[in-house]
């Protein structure tokens, strides 16, 4: 797998009827779900043991409407890896047009101890091999 394919992926999204409002537009809350699907697809490309990612922050900027029947793709890219966190930039495109941008941060989290832990070196190198990482 190339470096860029580890750091950036495209995920096709099936827009469901339940994602839409009475006017046929995709509801703004569905974008968070679309971003989650993209994040999960990206994180599944690396393996880890006990601790894992948990969402700490999400911000969505809306640029265009999406409707039922649109071809939606979420592009997810790692932009920074800190000591315990990973920052992501995501773009939601509908029929080739930018519909939303999403900035999110996941924290590497020990679910047993209920606290953040350092991002494992294996995960760090798999996501940002050959790139600068921030601390």
Number of C-alpha atoms within 10 A of each C-alpha: 7 8 14 13 13 19 20 18 19 17 19 15 19 14 18 12 13 11 18 18 13 7 8 15 14 21 17 17 11 15 22 15 13 22 29 18 16 26 25 13 15 23 17 10 15 14 11 13 6 8 20 19 22 16 15 13 11 15 11 17 13 13 13 13 16 25 21 17 13 16 16 23 24 27 21 26 23 22 21 19 22 15 16 16 23 24 18 22 19 25 22 28 22 20 13 11 15 18 20 21 19 21 18 20 21 19 24 23 21 16 14 8 9 9 11 18 18 15 21 17 9 12 17 18 15 18 26 18 16 9 12 10 15 11 9
